[in-house]
Amino acid sequence: MGNPFKAMIMGYFLPLLAASIVIFIPDYDSNALVWTIAIFVILLTMPILLSFRFPTNREKAYKLTLTYQLYAFTFFFAFPLLRVLQDHIVIQLLLIGVFVGMYFVARIDQRSEIPVVYPDSDKVKWIAYPFYTIPFVLAILGVGGNISAIRILFDYFGTTTMMPYFSTIIYLFSCWLMFLFSSLAYKSHVKEGYLEK
C-alpha cells in the first residue's frame, strides 16, 4: 500500500471533494456546513485517537482512518437528498438508516460462501451482475452528468420535480459506494487480516 501516513493525508481530499460538490445542493445551508465541519473534525482527530488505541501500530491507525475517510466520502453524497427532505425527519432518519445498513449488509454478504464483491472463488452470485450495472444505470438516469441536459430538464420540469429526482440518484450511488467500500474493507481488514500484517 506504500506509506500509510501519506495515503491517509491524501485521503482527506476525497471527503473534501465530495463536500465541495454537494454543499450547495440544493441551496447553501449553514446547518449542512456545520455537519460537514463536524465530520472533518472527527476525521482529523481520528488518527490521533486511534494512535492512542493502537500505540504500537500507528500504521493500523492510519489505515483505519483512511477507511473512515472513504465512508465520509460516500456519506456526503447522501446530503442533497437529506436536505431536500429537511422537513420530513422520519424519512431522513429512514434514509440514514438505509445508508448505514449498507455497511452491515456488506459485512453479512462477505461472510457468505460467495460474496458479491470480489468472491474468493471463480463462482459469481447472480446478484453480482445487477450490482455492478447499478452505476451505469444511475449514470444514464442522471443523463451522464451533462450540465446542459440537466439545466434543460430543470427548466422544463421545474426545480421541485428535478431536485428530488437527481438527489435520489446521487443518494442511491452513495449507498452503492458504501456497500462496495464496506465489502472491500471487510475483505481486506478481516478476512485477509491486512491490518494485522
N, C-alpha and C positions, 0 to 999 in steps of 0.2 A: 504493500500500500504506500510505500515511500515514508516520508516523515509525517506521522500522525498530527503533530502540532501544526505544521504548515497546512495540512489538509483541513484541520479544524478552523484555522484562521480564514482560509479561503471559503470554508463552508458558511461563514456568516453572510456572504454575498448572496446566497440562494434565498433565504427568507427576506433579505433586504430587497432583492429584485422583485419577489412576489408582492411584498408590501407596497413597494413604489408603484406597481402596476394597478393594484386593486384599491388603494387608499382613497381614490377619487370616484370609485364606482359604488353606488350611482352618483353620489354627491359627496363633497368633503364633509366629514363628520368628526367633530372633536372627540367624541366618545371612542370612535374607531382608532383614532390616533393614540389615545390613552392606552387602549388594549394592545396596540402594536408596540408601543414603547415598553409596556409591562412585559410582553413576551420577549422582547430583546434584552431587557434587564435580566430576566430569568436565564436566557441563553448565555449572557455574558458572565453571570455568576456560576453557571453550571460547572465549567471546568475547575473552578476553584473549590466548590463544594465536593465535587467528585474526586478531586485530588486528596482531600481530607479523608474521603470514604475509602480510597484505594491509595494509601500513602506510598506503597512500594511499587505501584504500577500506574504511573501517570499516563502512559500510552493508552491504557484502558479508559481512563477518564476522558481523554481526547477523542477516542473512537466513539464512546457513548454520547459525547456532546455532538459529534458530527451526525449521529443517528437522530438526535432530537432536533437538530437544525433541519434535517430533511422533513421531519414531521411538522415543524413550524412552517416550512416552505409550503407544504400541502394545505395546512390549516388556513393560511392567508387566502387561498383561493376559494375558501368557503365563505369568506367575509361578505362579498357582494350580495349573495342571496340572504344571508342573515340580516344585512342592513335593509334590503328591500322589504323584508318581513319584520321590521323592527317593532311594529305594533301588535305582533302575534307571538307572544312569548312562548306559548305552548309549542307552536310549530318550530320556533327557533331551537328550543330545547330538544325537540324530536330530531331536527336536522343535525344538531351537535351529537346527539346520541347515535345516530346512524354513522356519522363520520368516525367517532371514537370506536364504534362497533366494528368497523373495518379492520382495526388493529387486532382485535380478538378473533375475528373470523379468519384473518390471515394466519394467525398462530395455530388455530384449530386445523386449518387446511394443511399447514406444513407438518402437522403431526399425523396426517392421514397417510395411507400407503402410497398414494400417488398425488402429490400436491400440484396445484395449478401452476405455480411459479417455479421454474427450474426443478422438475422432478428428478429424483436420483436415478431413475431408470429411463429406458427408451419409451416406455409407455406414456401416453398422454390422456388426460381426462377429456371427455367430450366438452366439458365446460371451458376448457382452456382456449378453445378456438374462438368462441364468442367473447371471452375475456380479453384476448389480445386484439380483437377488432373494435372494441369499445372506443379507444381514442380516435380511430379513423371515422367511426360513425359520428362521434361528437364533433369532429372537425368539419364533417360535411354539414351537420345540422347548424354549426356555427359559421357557415359559409367560408370556412377556411381562414377565418380571422381577417378577411378582406374588409378594410376600413370603409372603402367606398360603398360596398354592398351593404354593410351594416348600417351606414348612415341612411341609405335609401330605404332600408327596412324600417328604421326608426321614423323616418319622415312619413312613410306610407301607413304603418300600423300604429304609430304613436309610442311614446315612452312608457306609458302604463302597461302596454302589452309586451313590448320587446325587452324591457329591462328585466322583468322576472324570467323571461324566456332565456336570455343569454346568461343571466346569473345562475339559472338552473344548470345550464350546460357546463359552466365553469365549476359549479359545485360537484356535479357528477364526475368531472375529471379529477377533482381533488380527492374524492372518495376512491377512485380508481388508483390514483397515485399512492394513497395511504395504504391500500391493500398491497400494492406492489412493494413499496418500501418496507412495510412490516414483514412481508414474506421474506424479502432479501435479508433483513436484519436478523430474523429468527433463524434462517438457514445458516447465515454466517456466524452469528454470535453464539447460538445454542447448539444447533445440530453439528456444525463443523468446529465448534469451540474456538473460533477465531480470536476472541477476547482473551482466551487463556494462553494463547501462544506468545 
